Amino acid sequence: MGVVIFLFSYLGNWLDDNHPSTKVYYVKILVMVGVVLALYNVIRQVNEINKK
């Protein structure tokens, strides 16, 4: 879970550094996407464990 969030955060920081003229804060958007994907993955795995 932490790895996914870290990778999206790193990508967001990289995009912010390489595209400074835009008004979009990529790091905020991508961190939220990373959190949602990580939580989705955890919920999916817990549901799979409960089926067994």
C-alpha positions as a Markdown table, in Angstrom:
| # | Residue | x | y | z |
|---|---|---|---|---|
| 1 | Met | 0.0 | 0.0 | 0.0 |
| 2 | Gly | 2.8 | 2.4 | 0.9 |
| 3 | Val | 4.7 | 1.6 | -2.2 |
| 4 | Val | 1.8 | 2.5 | -4.5 |
| 5 | Ile | 1.3 | 5.8 | -2.7 |
| 6 | Phe | 5.0 | 6.5 | -2.8 |
| 7 | Leu | 5.3 | 5.8 | -6.5 |
| 8 | Phe | 2.3 | 8.1 | -7.3 |
| 9 | Ser | 3.8 | 10.8 | -5.1 |
| 10 | Tyr | 7.2 | 10.5 | -6.8 |
| 11 | Leu | 5.6 | 10.7 | -10.2 |
| 12 | Gly | 3.6 | 13.8 | -9.1 |
| 13 | Asn | 6.7 | 15.5 | -7.9 |
| 14 | Trp | 8.5 | 14.7 | -11.1 |
| 15 | Leu | 5.7 | 16.1 | -13.2 |
| 16 | Asp | 5.5 | 19.2 | -11.0 |
| 17 | Asp | 9.3 | 19.8 | -11.4 |
| 18 | Asn | 9.3 | 19.2 | -15.2 |
| 19 | His | 6.1 | 21.2 | -15.9 |
| 20 | Pro | 6.3 | 24.2 | -13.6 |
| 21 | Ser | 4.3 | 26.6 | -15.8 |
| 22 | Thr | 1.0 | 24.7 | -15.4 |
| 23 | Lys | -1.4 | 25.6 | -12.6 |
| 24 | Val | -2.1 | 22.0 | -11.9 |
| 25 | Tyr | -0.6 | 20.4 | -8.8 |
| 26 | Tyr | 0.1 | 16.9 | -10.1 |
| 27 | Val | 1.4 | 15.6 | -6.7 |
| 28 | Lys | -1.9 | 16.3 | -5.0 |
| 29 | Ile | -3.9 | 14.6 | -7.7 |
| 30 | Leu | -1.7 | 11.6 | -8.1 |
| 31 | Val | -1.3 | 11.0 | -4.3 |
| 32 | Met | -5.1 | 10.9 | -4.1 |
| 33 | Val | -5.3 | 8.4 | -7.0 |
| 34 | Gly | -2.6 | 6.3 | -5.3 |
| 35 | Val | -4.5 | 6.2 | -2.0 |
| 36 | Val | -7.7 | 5.2 | -3.8 |
| 37 | Leu | -6.0 | 2.5 | -5.8 |
| 38 | Ala | -4.2 | 1.2 | -2.7 |
| 39 | Leu | -7.4 | 1.1 | -0.6 |
| 40 | Tyr | -9.2 | -0.6 | -3.5 |
| 41 | Asn | -6.5 | -3.3 | -3.6 |
| 42 | Val | -6.6 | -3.9 | 0.2 |
| 43 | Ile | -10.4 | -4.2 | 0.2 |
| 44 | Arg | -10.3 | -6.6 | -2.8 |
| 45 | Gln | -7.7 | -8.7 | -1.0 |
| 46 | Val | -9.7 | -8.8 | 2.3 |
| 47 | Asn | -12.9 | -9.8 | 0.4 |
| 48 | Glu | -10.9 | -12.6 | -1.3 |
| 49 | Ile | -9.6 | -13.8 | 2.1 |
| 50 | Asn | -13.1 | -13.8 | 3.6 |
| 51 | Lys | -14.4 | -16.0 | 0.7 |
| 52 | Lys | -12.0 | -18.8 | 1.7 |
